Amino acid sequence: MNRPLTNTEFFAYEGEVWYRLPGGTIDKLREADSEILNELIEHIATFYPKAYEALCSEYKGCALNRSYFRYRIASRFIRCNFAQLGYSQQIDPHEII
């Protein structure tokens, strides 16, 4: 099953990476979350290619353990870019002001 990342919120809390799905389910990101990691890695590689290259270089020592390698890249990207848990309300893009 492919889960689109659309409307999925990623955040770091107490040094760990978490995500909230559109339905409100919150879970800790784990190495075993291959579907989410695959989509996230694809998104990072497509839209942030320099960051992806830097992260691949940073974690090249664990590249043989593919699932751990991908987890480390995704986890680091989220911690560096989405470290603060947002408390502001979400804005509906279809809302007319």
Backbone as a chain_set.jsonl record, in Angstrom:
{"seq": "MNRPLTNTEFFAYEGEVWYRLPGGTIDKLREADSEILNELIEHIATFYPKAYEALCSEYKGCALNRSYFRYRIASRFIRCNFAQLGYSQQIDPHEII", "coords": {"N": [[0.843, -1.178, 0.0], [0.671, 2.12, -0.91], [1.297, 5.05, 0.744], [0.398, 8.3, 0.409], [2.428, 11.142, 1.0], [1.175, 13.483, 1.287], [-0.371, 15.769, 3.372], [0.7, 14.554, 5.596], [2.247, 14.93, 8.619], [5.452, 15.52, 9.811], [7.606, 15.385, 12.606], [9.973, 16.186, 15.197], [10.405, 14.955, 18.427], [11.575, 15.082, 21.604], [14.06, 14.109, 20.679], [13.38, 12.032, 18.994], [11.861, 10.88, 15.939], [8.671, 11.514, 14.701], [5.428, 10.961, 13.198], [2.353, 12.238, 11.894], [-0.544, 11.029, 10.562], [-3.019, 11.855, 8.024], [-5.544, 11.116, 9.121], [-5.183, 11.519, 11.791], [-3.736, 9.728, 13.31], [-0.884, 9.125, 15.227], [2.504, 8.217, 15.184], [5.665, 6.758, 15.994], [8.49, 7.109, 13.917], [10.011, 4.387, 12.407], [12.649, 2.104, 11.58], [11.52, -0.046, 10.287], [9.364, 1.008, 8.923], [8.982, 0.878, 6.021], [7.429, 1.665, 3.744], [6.664, 4.351, 4.212], [9.218, 5.444, 4.562], [10.369, 4.915, 2.034], [8.789, 6.563, 0.347], [9.325, 9.043, 1.488], [12.122, 9.26, 1.164], [12.25, 9.255, -1.635], [10.924, 11.659, -2.124], [12.672, 13.492, -0.88], [15.016, 13.088, -2.416], [14.097, 13.948, -4.913], [13.128, 16.635, -4.578], [14.972, 17.897, -2.947], [17.745, 17.569, -3.854], [20.491, 18.177, -3.32], [20.635, 18.073, -0.539], [19.946, 15.399, -0.216], [22.123, 14.108, -1.468], [24.195, 14.957, 0.241], [23.378, 13.771, 2.648], [23.464, 11.06, 1.931], [26.194, 10.795, 1.584], [27.055, 11.385, 4.171], [26.068, 9.189, 5.624], [27.196, 6.987, 4.409], [28.681, 4.929, 5.466], [26.948, 3.103, 6.56], [25.556, 2.112, 4.452], [25.33, -0.478, 3.4], [23.512, -1.773, 4.971], [20.619, -1.459, 4.051], [17.94, -0.705, 4.9], [18.413, 0.537, 7.375], [20.149, 2.572, 6.58], [18.444, 4.134, 4.925], [16.563, 4.865, 6.838], [18.173, 6.41, 8.565], [18.845, 8.584, 6.874], [16.296, 9.73, 6.318], [15.4, 10.283, 8.933], [17.334, 12.108, 9.863], [16.964, 14.21, 8.019], [14.353, 15.027, 8.67], [14.67, 15.747, 11.401], [16.411, 17.897, 11.106], [14.962, 19.689, 9.554], [12.303, 19.799, 10.39], [12.138, 20.142, 13.147], [10.718, 21.353, 15.235], [7.713, 20.904, 16.94], [4.719, 21.872, 15.677], [2.319, 24.102, 16.944], [0.406, 25.661, 15.93], [-2.747, 26.203, 14.284], [-3.785, 24.198, 11.524], [-4.009, 25.372, 8.21], [-6.595, 25.442, 5.936], [-6.218, 24.936, 2.559], [-8.278, 25.381, 0.816], [-9.954, 27.123, 1.93], [-11.739, 30.108, 1.837], [-10.823, 33.391, 2.25]], "CA": [[0.0, 0.0, 0.0], [1.417, 3.362, -0.98], [0.692, 6.151, 1.486], [0.927, 9.586, -0.048], [2.913, 11.991, 2.081], [0.318, 14.655, 1.367], [-1.04, 15.97, 4.66], [1.369, 13.835, 6.669], [3.097, 15.863, 9.359], [6.616, 14.92, 10.458], [8.171, 16.257, 13.629], [10.884, 15.577, 16.163], [9.981, 15.167, 19.805], [12.535, 14.488, 22.525], [15.122, 13.433, 19.949], [12.875, 10.971, 18.132], [11.062, 11.36, 14.822], [7.283, 11.058, 14.727], [4.603, 11.442, 12.096], [0.906, 12.24, 12.09], [-1.241, 10.772, 9.31], [-4.194, 12.713, 7.861], [-6.629, 10.707, 10.01], [-4.854, 11.891, 13.161], [-2.893, 8.721, 13.943], [0.496, 9.551, 15.462], [3.364, 7.066, 15.448], [7.109, 6.987, 15.917], [9.101, 6.591, 12.693], [10.906, 3.263, 12.693], [13.372, 1.529, 10.44], [10.615, -0.987, 9.628], [8.333, 1.749, 8.18], [9.583, 0.958, 4.689], [6.598, 2.403, 2.794], [6.809, 5.781, 4.488], [10.608, 5.806, 4.289], [10.572, 4.93, 0.582], [8.184, 7.772, -0.198], [10.045, 10.206, 1.999], [13.426, 9.291, 0.494], [11.993, 9.674, -3.018], [10.597, 13.086, -2.065], [13.908, 14.225, -0.572], [15.905, 12.995, -3.58], [13.522, 14.715, -6.019], [12.959, 18.053, -4.303], [16.131, 18.397, -2.206], [18.823, 16.671, -4.304], [21.767, 18.459, -2.643], [20.52, 17.522, 0.814], [19.979, 13.941, -0.361], [23.521, 13.722, -1.73], [24.969, 15.175, 1.467], [22.987, 12.749, 3.615], [24.016, 9.776, 1.456], [27.621, 10.837, 1.882], [27.188, 11.349, 5.633], [25.733, 7.867, 6.15], [27.686, 5.948, 3.498], [29.229, 3.831, 6.255], [25.915, 2.097, 6.868], [24.801, 1.912, 3.209], [25.085, -1.896, 3.145], [22.277, -2.09, 5.691], [19.767, -0.534, 3.283], [16.818, -0.149, 5.671], [18.973, 1.45, 8.375], [20.676, 3.701, 5.801], [17.307, 4.971, 4.528], [16.009, 5.421, 8.076], [19.057, 7.481, 9.044], [18.699, 9.737, 5.984], [14.983, 10.346, 6.552], [15.371, 10.788, 10.298], [18.173, 13.314, 9.936], [16.305, 15.259, 7.251], [13.222, 15.519, 9.457], [15.162, 16.439, 12.593], [17.035, 19.161, 10.719], [14.038, 20.587, 8.881], [10.999, 19.843, 11.038], [12.456, 19.809, 14.531], [9.766, 21.896, 16.194], [6.328, 20.477, 16.828], [3.904, 23.066, 15.493], [1.094, 24.177, 17.727], [-0.557, 26.51, 15.249], [-3.768, 25.455, 13.575], [-3.543, 23.963, 10.113], [-4.821, 26.215, 7.351], [-7.187, 24.716, 4.823], [-5.909, 25.673, 1.346], [-9.505, 25.64, 0.079], [-10.727, 28.1, 2.69], [-11.766, 31.442, 1.239], [-10.7, 34.422, 3.288]], "C": [[0.885, 1.237, 0.0], [0.675, 4.445, -0.233], [1.244, 7.452, 0.929], [1.363, 10.409, 1.157], [2.065, 13.243, 2.238], [-0.427, 14.654, 2.689], [-0.49, 15.089, 5.781], [2.346, 14.798, 7.315], [4.222, 15.085, 10.028], [7.145, 15.911, 11.48], [9.113, 15.462, 14.523], [10.387, 15.928, 17.558], [10.911, 14.382, 20.703], [13.557, 13.607, 21.812], [14.679, 12.315, 19.036], [11.979, 11.575, 17.06], [9.693, 10.692, 14.856], [6.57, 11.555, 13.486], [3.132, 11.326, 12.472], [0.255, 12.076, 10.722], [-2.485, 11.654, 9.224], [-5.364, 12.36, 8.783], [-6.381, 11.031, 11.471], [-3.981, 10.895, 13.893], [-1.459, 9.232, 14.046], [1.318, 8.312, 15.797], [4.821, 7.491, 15.324], [7.627, 6.387, 14.613], [10.126, 5.531, 13.074], [11.566, 2.779, 11.406], [12.467, 0.586, 9.639], [9.505, -0.307, 8.817], [8.772, 1.973, 6.74], [8.758, 1.767, 3.695], [6.745, 3.91, 2.977], [8.23, 6.229, 4.165], [10.88, 5.871, 2.788], [10.008, 6.194, -0.043], [8.938, 9.017, 0.236], [11.399, 10.354, 1.324], [13.261, 9.754, -0.948], [11.702, 11.174, -3.078], [11.853, 13.923, -1.821], [14.829, 14.238, -1.787], [15.411, 13.86, -4.738], [13.558, 16.212, -5.765], [14.127, 18.698, -3.56], [17.361, 17.573, -2.58], [20.165, 16.93, -3.619], [21.756, 17.918, -1.221], [20.609, 15.995, 0.772], [21.402, 13.451, -0.587], [24.375, 13.865, -0.485], [24.644, 14.108, 2.512], [23.499, 11.365, 3.217], [25.501, 9.691, 1.776], [27.866, 10.699, 3.389], [26.997, 9.942, 6.192], [26.22, 6.722, 5.272], [28.251, 4.737, 4.242], [28.211, 2.75, 6.59], [25.071, 1.77, 5.635], [24.513, 0.439, 2.907], [23.84, -2.401, 3.87], [21.226, -1.106, 5.172], [18.643, 0.085, 4.105], [17.311, 0.841, 6.722], [19.494, 2.721, 7.713], [19.541, 4.665, 5.439], [16.648, 5.614, 5.745], [16.857, 6.587, 8.575], [18.926, 8.746, 8.2], [17.388, 10.464, 6.28], [14.914, 10.984, 7.937], [16.161, 12.084, 10.429], [17.523, 14.479, 9.194], [15.152, 15.869, 8.052], [13.704, 16.29, 10.678], [15.771, 17.792, 12.261], [16.037, 20.169, 10.159], [12.684, 20.741, 9.559], [11.127, 19.565, 12.534], [11.416, 20.292, 15.527], [8.367, 21.391, 15.913], [5.478, 21.729, 16.747], [2.625, 23.004, 16.302], [0.056, 25.081, 17.074], [-1.553, 25.641, 14.494], [-3.377, 25.302, 12.122], [-4.488, 24.836, 9.308], [-5.313, 25.381, 6.194], [-6.931, 25.509, 3.556], [-7.149, 26.022, 0.524], [-10.393, 26.667, 0.777], [-10.634, 29.461, 2.036], [-11.751, 32.468, 2.35], [-11.319, 35.709, 2.786]], "O": [[1.766, 1.365, 0.85], [-0.479, 4.731, -0.554], [2.453, 7.675, 0.977], [0.727, 10.368, 2.21], [2.217, 13.981, 3.212], [-1.036, 13.656, 3.073], [-1.151, 14.902, 6.803], [3.172, 15.408, 6.637], [3.973, 14.106, 10.731], [7.136, 17.121, 11.254], [9.051, 14.234, 14.59], [9.999, 17.065, 17.825], [11.025, 13.163, 20.582], [13.88, 12.51, 22.269], [15.509, 11.702, 18.366], [11.408, 12.649, 17.248], [9.574, 9.477, 15.019], [7.049, 12.461, 12.804], [2.725, 10.459, 13.244], [0.476, 12.889, 9.824], [-2.957, 12.15, 10.247], [-6.109, 13.255, 9.183], [-7.266, 10.843, 12.306], [-3.521, 11.184, 14.998], [-0.892, 9.714, 13.065], [0.895, 7.466, 16.586], [5.151, 8.458, 14.637], [7.242, 5.277, 14.246], [10.983, 5.742, 13.932], [11.083, 3.027, 10.301], [12.645, 0.445, 8.429], [8.776, -0.986, 8.094], [8.916, 3.111, 6.292], [9.327, 2.488, 2.876], [6.929, 4.649, 2.009], [8.423, 7.282, 3.558], [11.552, 6.791, 2.322], [10.665, 6.829, -0.868], [9.159, 9.932, -0.558], [11.784, 11.462, 0.951], [14.054, 10.562, -1.431], [12.177, 11.87, -3.975], [12.065, 14.941, -2.479], [15.365, 15.287, -2.148], [16.217, 14.442, -5.465], [13.97, 16.98, -6.634], [14.251, 19.923, -3.55], [17.961, 16.94, -1.711], [20.907, 15.982, -3.362], [22.753, 17.368, -0.753], [21.261, 15.378, 1.614], [21.834, 12.482, 0.039], [25.191, 12.993, -0.186], [25.543, 13.602, 3.183], [23.919, 10.587, 4.074], [26.001, 8.644, 2.188], [28.772, 9.984, 3.818], [27.689, 9.547, 7.131], [25.713, 5.606, 5.376], [28.288, 3.637, 3.692], [28.58, 1.61, 6.871], [23.984, 1.207, 5.765], [23.537, 0.141, 2.219], [23.197, -3.35, 3.423], [20.981, -0.061, 5.775], [18.415, 1.291, 4.014], [16.684, 1.879, 6.933], [19.3, 3.82, 8.233], [19.669, 5.875, 5.627], [16.225, 6.769, 5.69], [16.325, 7.628, 8.961], [18.897, 9.852, 8.738], [17.38, 11.68, 6.47], [14.421, 12.102, 8.086], [15.693, 13.044, 11.042], [17.53, 15.608, 9.684], [15.002, 17.09, 8.099], [13.197, 17.376, 10.961], [15.661, 18.733, 13.047], [16.246, 21.376, 10.278], [11.987, 21.726, 9.318], [10.318, 18.838, 13.111], [11.255, 19.676, 16.581], [7.893, 21.445, 14.778], [5.511, 22.562, 17.653], [1.94, 21.982, 16.336], [-1.045, 25.251, 17.599], [-1.257, 24.508, 14.116], [-2.715, 26.17, 11.553], [-5.644, 25.019, 9.688], [-4.531, 24.688, 5.543], [-7.374, 26.653, 3.461], [-7.08, 26.867, -0.368], [-11.454, 27.031, 0.269], [-9.536, 29.915, 1.713], [-12.563, 32.418, 3.274], [-11.325, 36.711, 3.501]]}, "num_chains": 1, "name": "protein.A"}
